[in-house]
């Protein structure tokens, strides 16, 4: 009896461990084996910005030096500004800038360039930052456009006026900033793209192996996906083997199983007939219609049918797992 209890306890232990490793297997497959960790580091930042103010032929509404988003074209004589550039952290470099007008005419959807005119140019070296005084002389711009139209006979000619700043830093991408003077259909002047920011960011990607807690420590998820299912299968094999063996017994006895009772060997001396198979046991049972008594004798299972002074016996060797 102690052996049977020990066997049951052992099988129960195997089942618990199989279920435990099955749970670990599910946890391993729910978690990604690897995680990509991405970090960003700003190497440097650049900024170009132009502040500006208008000067007018009529100060009844706007006083000279007033900064506006839109300037009335008919009374604006010039737009004065200061262009400032800075880089952080500060480094040395060079710059060049030009205030220019490109004259052109549009034919269909095609833009045909006529000429360009430079109103001012600057260049130099700097460390960390620099600034430039810039003046958009609206009166001179109007006269320049009129001269082009009259000189070419193309009275539909137009002009794009802009400040173009190019900054060159050793080992880095050039910084280019264009500030344009535009006129809308209502005759209002405005400066477009007065500020520009650029940030150089360095991207770092690192792949991390995810881990699962196990037995007071941890294992990688990829290892757990291989190890835990294997351990669950190994611990499940003994209970499955026992069930298979018991199922084999039930299958071997077939329909006779319900007629078998547990008993003890007959004490009286009786004539003994040894049967060679379960089928023979079944035929005797059909003939005498007596219960089949099962008992253990040494290392054998004995299935006996008693009929008068004769005992018909089917004897089967017991396997190691059945003993005890």
ROROVO-338300 format. One line per 3 residues: number of its first residue (from 0); for each residue y, x, z of N, C-alpha, C, O. Coordinates in steps of 0.2 Angstrom, whole numbers, plus 2048, in hexadecimal, padded with zeros to 3 digits. Layout:
ROROVO-338300
NUM) Y X Z Y X Z Y X Z Y X Z ~ ... .
END
This chain:
ROROVO-338300
0) 7FA 804 800 800 800 800 806 804 800 80B 803 7FD ~ 806 80A 804 80C 80F 804 80D 812 7FD 813 813 7FB ~ 808 813 7FA 809 816 7F3 80C 811 7EE 810 813 7EA .
3) 80A 80B 7EF 80D 805 7EB 814 804 7EC 818 804 7E8 ~ 816 805 7F3 81D 804 7F4 821 80A 7F2 827 809 7EF ~ 81E 810 7F3 821 816 7F0 822 815 7E9 828 817 7E6 .
6) 81D 813 7E5 81E 812 7DE 823 80D 7DC 827 80E 7D7 ~ 824 808 7E0 829 803 7DE 830 806 7E0 834 804 7DC ~ 830 809 7E5 837 80C 7E7 839 811 7E2 83F 812 7E0 .
9) 834 815 7DF 835 81A 7DA 838 817 7D4 83D 819 7D0 ~ 834 812 7D2 836 80E 7CB 83D 80B 7CC 841 80B 7C8 ~ 83E 808 7D2 845 805 7D3 84A 80B 7D3 850 80A 7D0 .
12) 849 811 7D5 84E 816 7D5 84F 818 7CE 855 819 7CC ~ 84A 818 7CA 84A 81A 7C3 84F 815 7BF 853 816 7BB ~ 84E 80E 7C1 852 809 7BE 859 80A 7C0 85E 809 7BC .
15) 85A 80B 7C6 861 80C 7C8 865 812 7C5 86A 811 7C2 ~ 861 817 7C4 864 81D 7C0 865 81C 7B9 86A 81E 7B6 ~ 860 818 7B6 861 816 7AF 867 812 7AE 86B 812 7A9 .
18) 868 80D 7B3 86E 808 7B2 875 80C 7B3 87A 80B 7B0 ~ 874 811 7B8 87A 815 7B9 87C 819 7B3 882 81A 7B2 ~ 877 81D 7B0 879 821 7AA 87B 81C 7A4 87F 81E 7A0 .
21) 878 816 7A4 87A 811 79F 882 810 7A0 886 80F 79B ~ 884 80F 7A6 88B 80D 7A7 88F 813 7A5 895 813 7A3 ~ 88D 81A 7A7 891 820 7A5 891 820 79D 896 822 79B .
24) 88C 81E 79A 88C 81E 793 891 81A 790 895 81C 78B ~ 891 813 793 896 80F 790 89D 811 791 8A2 811 78D ~ 89E 815 797 8A5 817 799 8A7 81D 794 8AD 81E 792 .
27) 8A2 821 792 8A3 827 78E 8A5 824 787 8A9 827 783 ~ 8A2 81F 784 8A3 81C 77E 8A9 818 77D 8AC 817 778 ~ 8AC 816 783 8B2 812 783 8B8 817 783 8BE 815 782 .
30) 8B7 81D 785 8BC 822 785 8BC 827 780 8B7 829 77E ~ 8C2 828 77D 8C2 82D 777 8C0 834 779 8C3 836 77E ~ 8BC 837 775 8BB 83E 777 8C1 843 778 8C1 847 77C .
33) 8C5 842 773 8CB 846 773 8D2 842 773 8D2 83D 771 ~ 8D7 845 775 8DE 842 775 8E2 848 773 8E3 84D 775 ~ 8E6 845 76E 8EB 84A 76B 8F2 849 76F 8F5 844 76F .
36) 8F4 84F 771 8FA 84F 775 900 852 771 8FF 858 76F ~ 905 84E 770 90A 851 76B 911 852 770 913 84D 773 ~ 914 857 76F 91A 859 773 91F 85B 76E 91D 85E 769 .
39) 925 85A 76F 92B 85C 76B 930 860 76F 931 85F 775 ~ 932 865 76B 937 86A 76E 93D 86B 76A 93C 86C 764 ~ 943 869 76C 949 86A 768 94B 871 768 94D 874 76D .
42) 94B 874 762 94D 87B 761 955 87C 761 958 880 764 ~ 958 877 75D 95F 877 75D 962 871 75A 95E 86D 757 ~ 968 870 75B 96C 86A 759 972 86C 755 976 870 758 .
45) 974 868 750 97A 86A 74C 97E 863 74C 97B 85E 74B ~ 985 864 74C 989 85E 74B 98F 860 747 993 865 749 ~ 991 85C 742 997 85C 73F 99B 856 73F 998 850 73F .
48) 9A1 856 741 9A5 850 742 9AC 851 740 9AF 856 741 ~ 9AF 84C 73D 9B6 84D 73A 9BA 847 73E 9B9 841 73D ~ 9BF 849 742 9C4 844 744 9CA 844 73F 9CC 849 73C .
51) 9CD 83E 73F 9D3 83D 73A 9D8 838 73C 9D7 834 741 ~ 9DE 839 739 9E3 834 73B 9E7 833 734 9E8 838 730 ~ 9EB 82E 734 9EF 82C 72E 9F6 82D 72F 9F9 82D 734 .
54) 9F9 82F 729 A01 830 729 A03 82B 723 A00 82B 71E ~ A08 827 725 A0A 821 720 A11 822 71E A15 825 721 ~ A12 81E 718 A19 81E 715 A1D 819 719 A23 818 718 .
57) A1A 814 71C A1D 80E 720 A19 80E 727 A13 80D 727 ~ A1E 80F 72C A1B 80F 733 A1C 809 736 A1C 809 73C ~ A1E 803 733 A1F 7FD 736 A19 7FA 739 A1A 7F6 73E .
60) A13 7FC 737 A0D 7F9 73A A09 7FF 73D A07 7FE 743 ~ A08 804 73A A04 80A 73C A09 810 73D A0C 811 738 ~ A08 813 743 A0C 819 744 A09 81F 741 A02 81F 741 .
63) A0C 824 73F A09 82A 73D A05 82D 742 A06 82D 748 ~ 9FF 82F 740 9FA 832 745 9F5 82D 748 9F1 82F 74C ~ 9F5 827 745 9F0 822 747 9EA 823 744 9E9 824 73E .
66) 9E4 823 748 9DE 824 745 9DB 81D 744 9DA 818 748 ~ 9D9 81B 73D 9D6 815 73B 9CF 816 738 9CE 81B 735 ~ 9CC 810 738 9C5 810 734 9C7 80F 72D 9C3 812 728 .
69) 9CC 80B 72B 9CE 80A 725 9D6 80B 724 9D9 808 728 ~ 9D8 80E 71F 9DF 810 71E 9E2 80C 718 9DF 80C 713 ~ 9E8 808 719 9EA 805 713 9EC 80A 70E 9F1 80E 70F .
72) 9E9 809 708 9EA 80E 703 9F2 80F 700 9F4 814 6FF ~ 9F5 809 700 9FC 809 6FD A01 80D 702 A06 80F 6FF ~ A00 80D 708 A05 810 70D A03 817 710 A06 81A 713 .
75) 9FC 818 70E 9F9 81F 711 9FB 824 70D 9F9 825 707 ~ 9FF 829 70F A01 82F 70C 9FC 835 70C 9FA 838 707 ~ 9F9 836 712 9F4 83B 713 9EF 839 719 9F2 835 71E .
78) 9E9 83C 719 9E5 83B 71F 9E4 842 721 9E0 846 71E ~ 9E6 844 727 9E5 84A 72A 9DF 84A 72F 9DE 845 733 ~ 9DB 84F 72F 9D5 850 733 9D3 857 735 9D6 85C 732 .
81) 9CF 857 73A 9CC 85D 73C 9C5 85D 73C 9C2 858 73F ~ 9C1 861 738 9BA 861 738 9B8 866 73D 9BA 86C 73D ~ 9B3 864 741 9B0 868 746 9A8 869 745 9A5 864 744 .
84) 9A6 86F 746 99E 870 746 99C 874 74C 9A0 878 74E ~ 996 872 74F 994 876 754 98C 876 754 989 871 751 ~ 989 87B 757 982 87B 757 980 87D 75E 984 881 762 .
87) 97B 87A 761 979 87C 768 971 87D 768 96D 879 765 ~ 96F 882 76B 973 888 76D 977 88C 768 975 88C 762 ~ 97C 88F 76A 981 892 766 97E 898 762 97A 89C 765 .
90) 97F 898 75C 97D 89E 758 982 8A0 753 986 89C 751 ~ 981 8A6 750 986 8A8 74B 984 8A6 744 97E 8A6 742 ~ 989 8A5 73F 987 8A3 739 98D 8A3 734 993 8A6 736 .
93) 98D 8A0 72E 993 8A0 72A 993 899 727 98F 895 727 ~ 999 898 724 99B 891 722 99F 892 71B 9A3 897 71B ~ 99F 88C 717 9A4 88C 712 9A5 884 711 9A0 880 712 .
96) 9AB 882 70F 9AD 87B 70F 9B2 87B 709 9B5 87F 707 ~ 9B1 875 706 9B6 874 700 9B8 86C 700 9B4 868 701 ~ 9BE 86B 6FF 9C1 864 6FE 9C2 863 6F6 9C6 867 6F3 .
99) 9BF 85F 6F3 9BE 85E 6EC 9BE 857 6EA 9BC 853 6ED ~ 9C0 856 6E4 9C0 850 6E0 9BC 851 6DA 9BE 855 6D6 ~ 9B7 84D 6D9 9B3 84D 6D3 9B5 847 6CF 9B5 841 6D1 .
102) 9B8 848 6C9 9BA 842 6C4 9B4 841 6BF 9B1 845 6BD ~ 9B3 83A 6BE 9AE 838 6BA 9B0 831 6B7 9B4 82E 6B9 ~ 9AB 82F 6B2 9AC 829 6AF 9A5 826 6AE 9A0 82A 6AD .
105) 9A4 81F 6AF 99E 81C 6AF 99D 819 6A8 9A1 815 6A6 ~ 997 81A 6A5 996 817 69E 98F 814 69F 98A 817 6A0 ~ 98F 80D 69F 989 809 6A1 987 80B 6A8 98B 809 6AD .
108) 981 80E 6A9 97F 810 6B0 97F 817 6B1 97D 81A 6B6 ~ 982 81B 6AC 982 822 6AC 989 824 6AE 98E 822 6AC ~ 989 829 6B2 98F 82C 6B5 990 833 6B1 98C 837 6B1 .
111) 996 833 6AE 998 839 6AA 99D 83D 6AD 9A3 83A 6AF ~ 99C 843 6AF 9A0 847 6B3 9A6 84A 6AE 9A4 84C 6A8 ~ 9AC 84A 6B0 9B2 84C 6AC 9B4 853 6AE 9B4 858 6AA .
114) 9B5 854 6B5 9B8 85A 6B8 9B8 859 6BF 9B7 854 6C2 ~ 9BA 85F 6C3 9BB 85E 6CA 9C1 863 6CC 9C3 867 6C8 ~ 9C4 861 6D1 9C9 865 6D3 9C9 866 6DB 9C7 862 6DF .
117) 9CA 86C 6DD 9CA 86F 6E4 9D1 86E 6E7 9D5 871 6E4 ~ 9D1 86B 6ED 9D7 86A 6F0 9D8 86F 6F6 9DD 871 6F8 ~ 9D2 872 6F8 9D2 877 6FD 9CB 87A 6FE 9C6 876 6FD .
120) 9CB 880 701 9C4 883 702 9C5 887 708 9CA 88A 709 ~ 9C0 888 70C 9BF 88C 712 9B9 890 712 9B4 88D 70F ~ 9B8 895 715 9B2 899 717 9B3 89E 71C 9B9 8A0 71E .
123) 9AE 8A0 71F 9AE 8A5 725 9A8 8A5 729 9A3 8A2 727 ~ 9A8 8A9 72E 9A3 8A9 733 9A4 8A6 73A 9AA 8A6 73B ~ 99F 8A5 73D 9A1 8A1 744 99B 8A3 749 996 8A5 747 .
126) 99C 8A1 74F 997 8A2 754 997 89C 758 99C 89B 75D ~ 992 897 758 992 891 75C 996 88B 759 993 886 759 ~ 99C 88C 756 9A0 887 754 9A6 889 74F 9A7 88F 750 .
129) 9A8 885 74C 9AF 886 748 9B2 87F 746 9AF 87A 747 ~ 9B8 880 745 9BC 87A 743 9C1 87B 73D 9C3 881 73C ~ 9C2 876 739 9C6 877 733 9CB 871 732 9C9 86B 734 .
132) 9D2 873 731 9D7 86D 730 9D6 86B 729 9D6 86F 724 ~ 9D5 864 728 9D4 862 721 9D9 85C 720 9DB 858 724 ~ 9DC 85C 71A 9E1 857 718 9E0 854 712 9DF 857 70C .
135) 9DF 84D 712 9DE 849 70C 9E5 846 70A 9E7 841 70D ~ 9E8 84A 705 9EF 848 703 9EE 842 6FE 9EC 843 6F8 ~ 9EF 83C 700 9ED 836 6FC 9F2 836 6F6 9F0 834 6F0 .
138) 9F8 838 6F7 9FD 838 6F1 9FB 83D 6EC 9FB 83B 6E6 ~ 9F9 843 6EE 9F7 848 6E9 9F0 846 6E5 9EF 847 6DF ~ 9EC 842 6E9 9E6 840 6E6 9E7 83B 6E1 9E4 83B 6DB .
141) 9EC 836 6E2 9EE 831 6DD 9F1 834 6D7 9EF 832 6D1 ~ 9F5 839 6D8 9F8 83D 6D2 9F3 840 6CE 9F3 841 6C8 ~ 9EE 843 6D2 9E9 847 6CE 9E4 842 6CA 9E3 844 6C4 .
144) 9E3 83D 6CC 9DF 838 6C9 9E3 835 6C3 9E0 834 6BD ~ 9E9 834 6C4 9ED 832 6BE 9EE 837 6B9 9EE 835 6B3 ~ 9EE 83D 6BB 9EF 843 6B6 9E8 843 6B2 9E9 844 6AB .
147) 9E3 842 6B5 9DC 843 6B1 9DC 83D 6AC 9DA 83E 6A7 ~ 9DD 837 6AE 9DD 831 6AA 9E2 832 6A4 9E0 831 69E ~ 9E8 834 6A5 9EC 835 69F 9EA 83B 69B 9EB 83B 695 .
150) 9E8 840 69E 9E6 846 69A 9DF 845 696 9DF 848 691 ~ 9DB 841 698 9D5 83F 694 9D5 839 690 9D1 838 68C ~ 9DA 835 692 9DA 82E 68F 9D5 829 691 9D4 824 68E .
153) 9D2 82B 697 9CD 827 699 9CF 824 6A0 9CF 827 6A5 ~ 9D2 81E 69F 9D6 81B 6A4 9D1 817 6A9 9D3 815 6AE ~ 9CB 817 6A8 9C6 815 6AD 9C3 81A 6B1 9BE 819 6B4 .
156) 9C5 820 6B0 9C3 826 6B4 9C4 825 6BB 9C9 822 6BD ~ 9BF 827 6BF 9C0 827 6C7 9BF 82E 6CA 9BD 833 6C6 ~ 9C0 82E 6D0 9BF 835 6D4 9BC 834 6DA 9BD 82F 6DE .
159) 9B7 838 6DC 9B4 839 6E3 9B7 83F 6E6 9B7 844 6E4 ~ 9BA 83D 6EC 9BD 843 6F0 9B9 843 6F6 9B8 83E 6FA ~ 9B8 84A 6F8 9B3 84B 6FE 9B4 852 700 9B7 856 6FD .
162) 9B3 852 707 9B2 859 70A 9AB 85B 70B 9A7 857 70E ~ 9A9 860 708 9A2 863 708 9A2 869 70C 9A5 86E 70B ~ 99E 869 712 99D 86E 717 996 871 716 991 86D 717 .
165) 995 877 715 98F 87A 715 98E 880 71A 992 885 71A ~ 98A 87F 71F 989 884 724 982 888 723 97D 885 722 ~ 983 88F 724 97D 893 723 97B 897 729 97F 89A 72C .
168) 975 895 72C 973 899 732 96D 89D 730 968 89A 72D ~ 96C 8A3 732 967 8A8 730 960 8A5 733 95F 8A3 739 ~ 95B 8A4 72E 955 8A2 730 954 89A 731 94F 898 734 .
171) 959 897 730 959 88F 731 95B 88C 72B 95E 88E 726 ~ 95A 885 72B 95C 881 725 963 880 725 966 87F 72A ~ 966 880 71F 96D 87F 71E 970 878 720 96C 874 71F .
174) 975 878 723 978 872 725 97E 870 720 982 874 71F ~ 97D 86A 71D 982 868 718 985 861 71A 981 85C 71C ~ 98B 860 71A 98E 85A 71C 994 858 717 998 85C 715 .
177) 994 852 715 998 850 710 99C 84A 713 999 845 715 ~ 9A3 84A 713 9A7 845 716 9AB 843 710 9AF 846 70D ~ 9AA 83C 70E 9AD 83A 708 9B3 835 709 9B3 831 70E .
180) 9B8 835 705 9BE 831 705 9BC 82B 700 9BB 82C 6FA ~ 9BC 825 702 9BA 81F 6FD 9C0 81A 6FE 9C3 819 703 ~ 9C0 816 6F8 9C5 810 6F8 9C1 80A 6F6 9BD 80A 6F2 .
183) 9C2 805 6FA 9BE 7FE 6F9 9C2 7FA 6F4 9C8 7FC 6F2 ~ 9C0 7F4 6F3 9C3 7F0 6EE 9C9 7ED 6F1 9CD 7EA 6ED ~ 9CB 7EE 6F7 9D1 7EB 6FA 9D6 7F0 6FA 9DC 7EF 6FD .
186) 9D5 7F6 6F8 9DA 7FC 6F8 9DA 7FF 6FF 9DF 802 700 ~ 9D5 7FF 703 9D5 802 709 9D1 809 709 9CC 809 706 ~ 9D4 80E 70C 9D1 814 70C 9CD 816 712 9CF 813 717 .
189) 9C7 819 711 9C3 81B 717 9BF 821 716 9BE 823 710 ~ 9BE 824 71C 9BA 82B 71B 9B2 829 71D 9B1 826 723 ~ 9AE 82A 719 9A7 829 71A 9A3 82F 71D 9A4 835 71B .
192) 99E 82D 721 99A 833 724 99E 838 727 99D 83E 726 ~ 9A2 836 72C 9A6 83B 72F 9A2 83F 734 9A5 844 737 ~ 99C 83D 736 998 841 73B 991 842 738 98F 83D 735 .
195) 98E 847 73A 987 848 738 984 84D 73E 987 852 740 ~ 97E 84A 740 97A 84E 745 974 850 742 970 84D 73E ~ 971 856 744 96B 859 742 967 85C 748 96A 860 74C .
198) 961 85A 749 95D 85D 74F 957 860 74C 953 85D 748 ~ 956 866 74D 950 86A 74B 94B 869 751 94C 86C 756 ~ 945 866 74F 940 864 755 93A 868 753 938 867 74D .
201) 937 86B 757 930 86E 756 92B 86A 759 92B 868 75F ~ 926 868 755 920 864 758 91A 868 759 918 86D 756 ~ 917 867 75F 911 86A 762 90C 865 763 90D 860 766 .
204) 906 866 760 901 862 761 8FB 865 764 8F9 86B 762 ~ 8F8 862 769 8F2 865 76D 8ED 860 76E 8EE 85B 770 ~ 8E7 862 76C 8E1 85D 76D 8DE 85F 774 8DC 864 775 .
207) 8DD 85A 778 8DA 85A 77F 8D3 857 77F 8D3 851 77C ~ 8CF 85A 782 8C8 857 783 8C8 853 789 8C9 855 78E ~ 8C7 84C 788 8C7 848 78D 8C0 849 792 8BB 84B 78F .
210) 8C1 847 798 8BB 848 79C 8BA 842 7A1 8BE 83E 7A2 ~ 8B4 841 7A3 8B1 83C 7A7 8AF 83F 7AE 8AC 844 7AE ~ 8B1 83B 7B3 8AE 83D 7BA 8A7 83C 7BA 8A5 837 7B9 .
213) 8A3 841 7BD 89C 840 7BE 899 845 7C3 89B 84B 7C3 ~ 896 842 7C8 892 846 7CD 897 84B 7D1 895 850 7D2 ~ 89D 848 7D3 8A2 84C 7D6 8A6 851 7D2 8AA 855 7D4 .
216) 8A4 851 7CC 8A8 856 7C7 8AA 852 7C1 8AC 84C 7C1 ~ 8A9 855 7BB 8AB 851 7B5 8A7 855 7AF 8A5 85A 7AF ~ 8A6 851 7AA 8A4 853 7A4 8A8 851 79E 8AB 84C 79F .
219) 8A8 854 798 8AC 852 793 8A9 84B 790 8A3 84A 791 ~ 8AD 847 78D 8AB 841 78A 8A6 842 785 8A1 83E 784 ~ 8A7 847 780 8A2 848 77B 89B 84A 77E 896 848 77B .
222) 89B 84E 783 895 850 786 892 84A 78A 88B 849 789 ~ 896 846 78D 893 840 790 890 83B 78B 88B 838 78D ~ 893 83A 785 890 836 780 889 838 77E 885 834 77C .
225) 887 83E 77F 881 841 77D 87C 841 783 876 83F 783 ~ 87F 843 789 87B 844 78F 879 83D 792 873 83C 794 ~ 87E 839 793 87C 833 797 877 82E 794 873 82C 797 .
228) 878 82D 78D 873 828 78A 86C 82B 78B 867 828 78C ~ 86B 832 78A 865 835 78B 862 835 792 85C 833 792 ~ 866 836 797 864 835 79E 862 82E 79F 85D 82D 7A3 .
231) 866 829 79D 864 822 79E 85D 820 79B 859 81D 79D ~ 85C 823 795 855 822 791 850 825 795 84A 822 796 ~ 851 82B 798 84C 82F 79B 84A 82B 7A2 844 82B 7A4 .
234) 84F 829 7A5 84D 825 7AC 84A 81E 7AA 847 81B 7AF ~ 84B 81C 7A4 849 815 7A3 841 815 7A0 83E 810 7A1 ~ 83F 81B 79E 838 81C 79B 833 81A 7A1 82E 816 79F .
237) 833 81D 7A7 82E 81B 7AC 82D 813 7AD 827 811 7AD ~ 833 810 7AE 832 808 7AF 82F 805 7A9 82B 800 7A9 ~ 831 807 7A3 82F 804 79D 827 806 79C 824 801 79A .
240) 825 80C 79E 81E 80E 79D 81A 809 7A2 815 807 7A0 ~ 81D 808 7A8 819 804 7AD 818 7FD 7AA 813 7FA 7AA ~ 81E 7FA 7A7 81E 7F3 7A5 819 7F3 79F 815 7EE 79E .
243) 819 7F8 79B 814 7F8 795 80D 7F8 797 809 7F5 794 ~ 80C 7FC 79C 805 7FD 79F 803 7F6 7A2 7FD 7F4 7A1 ~ 807 7F3 7A6 805 7ED 7A9 804 7E8 7A3 800 7E3 7A3 .
246) 809 7E8 79E 808 7E3 799 801 7E4 795 7FE 7E0 792 ~ 7FF 7EB 794 7F9 7EC 791 7F3 7EA 795 7EE 7E7 792 ~ 7F4 7EA 79C 7EE 7E7 7A0 7EE 7DF 79E 7E8 7DD 79D .
249) 7F4 7DC 79F 7F4 7D5 79E 7F1 7D3 797 7ED 7CE 796 ~ 7F3 7D7 792 7F0 7D6 78B 7E9 7D7 78B 7E5 7D4 787 ~ 7E6 7DC 78E 7DF 7DE 78E 7DB 7D8 791 7D6 7D6 78E .
252) 7DD 7D5 796 7D9 7D0 799 7DA 7C9 796 7D6 7C5 796 ~ 7E0 7C9 792 7E1 7C3 78E 7E1 7BD 792 7E4 7BC 797 ~ 7DD 7B8 78F 7DD 7B1 793 7DA 7B1 799 7DA 7AC 79D .
255) 7D6 7B7 79B 7D2 7B7 7A1 7D7 7B8 7A7 7D4 7B7 7AD ~ 7DD 7BA 7A6 7E1 7BC 7AB 7E2 7B7 7B1 7E2 7B8 7B7 ~ 7E3 7B1 7AE 7E4 7AB 7B3 7DE 7A9 7B7 7DE 7A5 7BC .
258) 7D8 7AC 7B5 7D2 7AA 7B9 7D0 7B0 7BD 7CA 7AF 7C0 ~ 7D4 7B5 7BE 7D2 7BB 7C2 7D5 7BA 7C9 7DB 7B8 7CA ~ 7D1 7BB 7CE 7D3 7BB 7D5 7D2 7C1 7D8 7CD 7C5 7D6 .
261) 7D6 7C3 7DD 7D5 7C9 7E1 7CF 7C8 7E6 7D0 7C3 7EA ~ 7CB 7CC 7E7 7C6 7CB 7EC 7C3 7D2 7EF 7C6 7D7 7EE ~ 7BD 7D1 7F2 7BA 7D7 7F5 7B3 7D8 7F2 7B0 7D3 7F0 .
264) 7B0 7DE 7F2 7A9 7DF 7EF 7A4 7DA 7F3 7A5 7DA 7F9 ~ 79F 7D8 7EF 79A 7D4 7F3 796 7D9 7F8 794 7DE 7F6 ~ 794 7D6 7FE 791 7DA 803 789 7DA 802 786 7DF 803 .
267) 787 7D4 7FF 780 7D4 7FE 77D 7D7 7F8 781 7D8 7F3 ~ 777 7DA 7F9 774 7DD 7F3 773 7D8 7ED 76F 7D3 7EF ~ 776 7D9 7E7 775 7D5 7E2 773 7D9 7DC 775 7DF 7DB .
270) 76F 7D5 7D7 76E 7D8 7D1 774 7D9 7CD 778 7D5 7CD ~ 776 7DF 7CA 77C 7E1 7C7 77B 7E1 7C0 776 7E5 7BD ~ 780 7DE 7BC 780 7DF 7B5 786 7E2 7B3 78C 7DF 7B4 .
273) 786 7E8 7B0 78D 7EB 7AE 78F 7E9 7A6 78B 7E9 7A2 ~ 795 7E6 7A6 797 7E4 79F 79B 7E9 79C 79E 7ED 79F ~ 79A 7E9 795 79D 7EF 791 7A5 7ED 78F 7A8 7F2 78D .
276) 7A7 7E7 78F 7AE 7E6 78D 7B1 7E0 790 7AD 7DC 793 ~ 7B7 7DF 78F 7BB 7D9 791 7B8 7D3 78E 7B7 7CE 791 ~ 7B6 7D4 787 7B3 7CE 784 7AD 7CC 787 7AB 7C6 787 .
279) 7A8 7D1 789 7A2 7CF 78C 7A4 7CB 793 7A0 7C6 795 ~ 7A9 7CD 796 7AB 7CA 79D 7AD 7C3 79B 7AB 7BE 79F ~ 7B0 7C2 796 7B2 7BB 794 7AD 7B7 792 7AD 7B1 793 .
282) 7A8 7BA 78E 7A2 7B5 78C 79E 7B3 793 79C 7AD 793 ~ 79D 7B8 798 79A 7B6 79E 79D 7B0 7A1 79A 7AC 7A4 ~ 7A4 7B1 7A2 7A8 7AC 7A5 7A7 7A5 7A2 7A7 7A0 7A5 .
285) 7A7 7A5 79B 7A6 79F 798 79F 79C 799 79F 796 79A ~ 79A 7A0 79A 793 79E 79B 793 79B 7A3 790 796 7A4 ~ 795 79F 7A7 794 79D 7AE 799 799 7B2 798 796 7B7 .
288) 79F 79A 7AF 7A5 796 7B1 7A6 797 7B8 7A7 793 7BD ~ 7A6 79E 7BA 7A8 7A0 7C1 7AE 7A4 7C1 7B0 7A8 7BC ~ 7B2 7A5 7C6 7B8 7A9 7C7 7B6 7B0 7C6 7B1 7B2 7C7 .
291) 7BB 7B4 7C3 7BB 7BB 7C3 7BE 7BE 7C9 7C4 7BD 7CA ~ 7BA 7C2 7CC 7BD 7C5 7D2 7BE 7CD 7D1 7BA 7D0 7CE ~ 7C5 7CE 7D2 7C7 7D5 7D1 7C7 7D9 7D8 7CA 7D7 7DD .
294) 7C5 7DF 7D8 7C6 7E4 7DE 7C5 7EB 7DB 7C3 7EC 7D6 ~ 7C8 7EF 7DF 7C8 7F6 7DE 7C2 7FA 7E1 7C1 7F9 7E7 ~ 7BF 7FE 7DE 7B9 802 7E1 7BA 809 7DE 7B9 80B 7D9 .
297) 7BD 80D 7E3 7BE 814 7E1 7C4 815 7DC 7C9 812 7DD ~ 7C2 818 7D7 7C7 818 7D1 7C6 813 7CC 7C7 815 7C6 ~ 7C3 80E 7CD 7C1 809 7C8 7C4 802 7CA 7C4 800 7D0 .
300) 7C6 7FE 7C5 7C7 7F7 7C6 7C1 7F3 7C4 7BE 7F4 7BF ~ 7BE 7EF 7C8 7B8 7EB 7C7 7BA 7E4 7C6 7BD 7E1 7CB ~ 7B8 7E1 7C1 7B9 7DA 7C0 7B1 7D7 7C0 7AD 7D8 7BB .
303) 7B0 7D2 7C5 7A9 7D0 7C6 7A9 7C9 7C6 7AD 7C5 7C8 ~ 7A3 7C6 7C3 7A1 7BF 7C3 79B 7BE 7C7 796 7C1 7C5 ~ 79B 7BB 7CC 795 7BA 7D0 792 7B3 7CE 795 7AE 7CE .
306) 78B 7B4 7CD 787 7AE 7CB 780 7AE 7CE 77C 7B2 7CC ~ 780 7AA 7D4 77A 7AB 7D7 779 7B2 7DA 77D 7B4 7DE ~ 773 7B5 7D9 771 7BB 7DB 773 7C1 7D7 771 7C7 7D7 .
309) 777 7BF 7D1 779 7C4 7CC 780 7C5 7CC 784 7C0 7CC ~ 783 7CB 7CC 78A 7CD 7CB 78B 7D0 7C4 788 7D5 7C3 ~ 78F 7CD 7C0 791 7D0 7BA 798 7D4 7BB 79D 7D1 7BD .
312) 798 7DA 7B9 79D 7DE 7BA 7A0 7E2 7B4 79C 7E5 7B0 ~ 7A7 7E1 7B3 7AA 7E5 7AE 7AE 7EB 7B2 7B3 7E9 7B6 ~ 7AD 7F1 7B1 7B0 7F6 7B5 7B4 7FA 7B0 7B2 7FC 7AB .
315) 7BA 7FC 7B3 7BF 7FF 7AF 7C2 805 7B3 7C4 804 7B9 ~ 7C3 80B 7B0 7C6 810 7B4 7CD 80F 7B5 7D1 80C 7B1 ~ 7CF 811 7BB 7D6 810 7BD 7DA 816 7BB 7D8 81C 7BB .
318) 7E1 815 7B8 7E5 81A 7B7 7E8 81D 7BD 7E8 819 7C2 ~ 7EB 823 7BD 7EE 826 7C2 7F4 821 7C5 7F4 821 7CB ~ 7F8 81E 7C1 7FD 81A 7C3 7FB 813 7C7 7FF 810 7CA .
321) 7F4 811 7C6 7F2 80B 7C8 7EF 80C 7CF 7ED 808 7D3 ~ 7EE 813 7D1 7EA 814 7D7 7EF 814 7DD 7F5 814 7DD ~ 7EB 813 7E3 7EF 813 7E9 7EF 80C 7EC 7F2 80B 7F2 .
END
